[in-house]
Amino acid sequence: MSNDHEKIKIQIKEINGPIEFERLLKHMMAPDNYAYDHGFIDFFKCKKCDGKYKLRDGKFGLFYGCSNYPKCKSTNSIADLTYDILLENGMAIYELETECWKCHKPIKIISYFPYFDFCAIDPNLINIDGLSILRLSVLETIDEKLQNDYFHIKKMYSKKAGYSYVANTCHHCGALQGSTMSLQNAFEKLNEAFETEGIDRYITERLVINENVLSREEWRQIVNELTKC
């Protein structure tokens, strides 16, 4: 064995901010769900230059444009960028406790609200109201999965709405928990927590998103419809 000491070069990447630190912790706890490959995923890195995508308002509505415009005219849509976030981070499923409007017994409301997943990455998306509408009964393929995973999530007819939709039901009496009231109350509670102590404690699972679970085209159609001016 040689007496010469070999110099070992250690490459250290600085962690810039709490969001990057959170991503690293998530990868350490669940590497199958959270990728970490020689650095952090930068969703806003321009595809054509060293610029960053920034939310802009153009002739045809909101979009992400390169910070080096007009030198670089690369763009990215809200639909595609948010889908990339879902591919990387998954979709959080939230669970909140409330009581049945009919029998007044305690129940749990289950839903997705990807609005919060996106706002944690880019706070500018808080101002896009259309994204806040994404919740149980909007994404058909995700709804089907949740119906299989949670016995109290069912497709039922609502006399008030005049049609059937996927919703939470009471664990005890089976009454449909209307989306307008139950999910809106859940959203408002999560929104308050998001702005103060955080909402991680309400996450019951995180779905791994891929083309089989939720296709990019399905996502594009829904998000483009919800965010168009």
C-alpha positions in Angstrom: 0.0 0.0 0.0 1.4 3.4 -0.9 2.3 5.8 1.8 1.3 8.7 -0.4 -2.0 10.3 0.7 -4.5 10.6 -2.1 -6.4 13.8 -2.2 -10.2 13.2 -2.2 -12.2 15.9 -3.8 -15.6 16.4 -2.3 -18.1 18.3 -4.3 -20.6 20.2 -2.1 -23.8 21.7 -3.3 -25.2 24.6 -1.3 -28.8 24.3 -0.2 -30.6 27.4 -1.3 -33.6 28.0 0.9 -36.2 26.0 2.7 -37.9 24.6 -0.4 -34.7 22.9 -1.6 -34.0 21.6 1.9 -37.6 20.1 2.0 -37.0 18.4 -1.3 -33.8 16.8 -0.1 -35.5 15.5 3.1 -38.4 14.1 1.1 -36.0 12.2 -1.1 -34.2 10.8 1.9 -37.5 9.6 3.4 -39.2 8.4 0.2 -36.6 8.0 -2.6 -39.1 6.2 -4.8 -41.5 9.1 -4.8 -39.0 12.0 -4.8 -36.2 12.2 -7.3 -32.8 13.7 -6.4 -30.2 13.3 -9.1 -27.0 15.2 -8.5 -28.8 18.3 -7.5 -32.3 19.7 -7.3 -34.8 19.8 -10.0 -35.2 23.3 -11.3 -38.7 23.6 -12.8 -38.1 27.1 -13.9 -34.8 26.7 -15.8 -35.2 27.8 -19.4 -35.0 25.0 -21.9 -32.9 27.1 -24.4 -30.6 29.3 -22.3 -29.4 30.1 -18.8 -32.5 32.2 -18.0 -35.5 31.4 -15.7 -39.1 31.0 -16.6 -41.2 33.7 -15.0 -45.0 34.0 -15.0 -46.2 36.6 -17.5 -49.5 37.9 -18.9 -49.6 37.9 -22.7 -52.0 38.4 -25.5 -53.4 34.9 -25.1 -53.3 34.8 -21.3 -50.9 33.8 -18.6 -47.7 31.8 -19.5 -44.1 31.3 -18.4 -41.6 33.3 -20.4 -37.8 33.3 -20.2 -36.3 36.1 -18.1 -33.8 36.8 -21.0 -36.6 37.9 -23.3 -36.4 39.3 -26.0 -33.0 37.7 -26.5 -34.6 34.3 -25.7 -38.2 33.7 -26.7 -38.6 30.3 -25.0 -41.9 29.8 -23.2 -43.6 27.2 -21.1 -47.3 26.8 -20.4 -48.8 26.7 -16.9 -50.3 23.3 -17.8 -46.9 21.8 -18.7 -44.9 23.3 -15.9 -47.5 22.2 -13.3 -47.6 18.7 -14.8 -43.8 18.5 -14.5 -44.1 19.4 -10.8 -46.7 16.6 -10.3 -44.4 14.1 -12.1 -41.5 15.0 -9.8 -43.3 15.6 -6.5 -46.5 13.6 -6.8 -50.0 14.8 -5.9 -50.8 15.3 -2.2 -54.1 13.8 -0.9 -55.5 15.7 2.1 -57.6 14.4 5.0 -59.5 16.7 7.2 -61.9 16.0 10.1 -65.4 17.5 10.2 -68.9 16.4 11.0 -71.7 15.1 8.8 -74.3 17.7 8.0 -77.0 15.1 8.4 -76.2 12.9 11.4 -73.6 15.3 12.9 -71.2 12.4 13.6 -67.4 12.9 13.1 -66.2 12.0 9.6 -63.1 12.6 7.4 -63.1 14.5 4.2 -60.6 13.3 1.5 -59.6 15.3 -1.5 -56.7 16.5 -3.7 -55.9 20.3 -3.9 -52.9 20.5 -6.2 -53.2 24.3 -6.0 -51.2 24.1 -2.8 -48.6 21.8 -4.3 -47.9 24.4 -7.0 -48.0 27.5 -4.8 -45.3 25.9 -2.6 -43.1 25.9 -5.6 -44.1 29.2 -7.2 -46.0 31.7 -4.9 -47.1 33.6 -8.0 -49.5 30.8 -8.8 -51.6 31.9 -5.7 -53.2 34.5 -8.0 -54.5 32.0 -10.5 -58.0 31.2 -9.1 -58.6 28.5 -11.7 -56.0 26.2 -10.1 -57.9 26.4 -6.8 -60.9 24.7 -8.4 -58.9 21.5 -8.9 -60.3 19.1 -6.3 -62.3 15.8 -6.0 -64.7 15.3 -8.9 -62.6 17.3 -11.4 -59.9 14.8 -12.4 -61.6 11.6 -13.6 -58.7 9.2 -13.4 -57.6 10.4 -10.0 -61.2 10.2 -8.8 -61.4 6.5 -9.9 -58.3 5.7 -7.9 -59.6 7.4 -4.8 -62.9 5.5 -5.1 -61.0 2.3 -5.1 -58.8 3.4 -2.1 -61.4 5.0 0.2 -64.8 3.2 0.8 -66.6 6.5 1.6 -65.7 8.2 -1.7 -68.5 7.4 -4.2 -70.2 8.6 -7.3 -73.7 9.7 -6.1 -76.6 11.6 -7.5 -77.1 15.0 -5.9 -80.7 16.4 -5.9 -79.3 19.9 -5.2 -76.9 19.8 -8.1 -79.2 17.7 -10.4 -76.5 15.3 -11.5 -74.1 12.6 -10.2 -70.5 13.3 -9.2 -67.7 11.8 -7.1 -67.9 13.0 -3.5 -67.2 12.1 0.1 -70.0 10.4 1.9 -70.7 10.0 5.6 -69.0 7.0 7.2 -72.1 6.4 9.4 -75.3 7.4 7.6 -74.0 7.4 4.0 -75.2 11.0 3.3 -73.4 12.7 0.4 -71.2 15.5 1.6 -71.8 18.2 -1.0 -68.7 19.5 -2.8 -69.8 23.1 -2.5 -69.9 23.0 1.3 -67.5 20.2 2.4 -64.7 20.7 0.0 -64.9 24.5 0.1 -64.6 24.4 3.9 -61.7 22.0 3.5 -60.0 24.3 1.0 -60.4 27.4 3.3 -59.0 25.5 6.2 -56.0 24.3 4.2 -55.5 27.8 2.8 -55.3 29.3 6.3 -52.9 26.6 7.4 -50.8 27.1 4.2 -50.3 30.8 5.1 -49.4 30.1 8.7 -48.1 26.8 10.2 -48.1 24.7 7.0 -50.4 21.9 5.7 -48.1 18.8 5.7 -50.0 17.5 8.8 -53.1 17.2 6.6 -51.5 15.1 3.9 -52.5 11.4 4.3 -50.7 10.2 1.2 -49.0 11.4 -1.9 -49.9 9.8 -5.3 -47.1 9.0 -7.7 -48.1 10.7 -11.0 -47.3 9.3 -14.4 -48.9 9.0 -17.8 -50.9 5.9 -16.7 -52.3 7.6 -13.6 -52.9 11.1 -15.2 -51.9 11.8 -18.8 -50.3 15.1 -19.7 -53.0 15.7 -22.4 -55.8 15.2 -19.9 -54.1 17.6 -17.5 -53.5 20.2 -20.3 -57.1 20.2 -21.3 -58.4 20.7 -17.8 -55.8 23.3 -16.7 -56.1 25.3 -20.0 -59.9 25.4 -19.6 -59.6 26.5 -15.9 -57.0 29.2 -16.5 -58.1 30.8 -19.7 -59.2 34.4 -19.6 
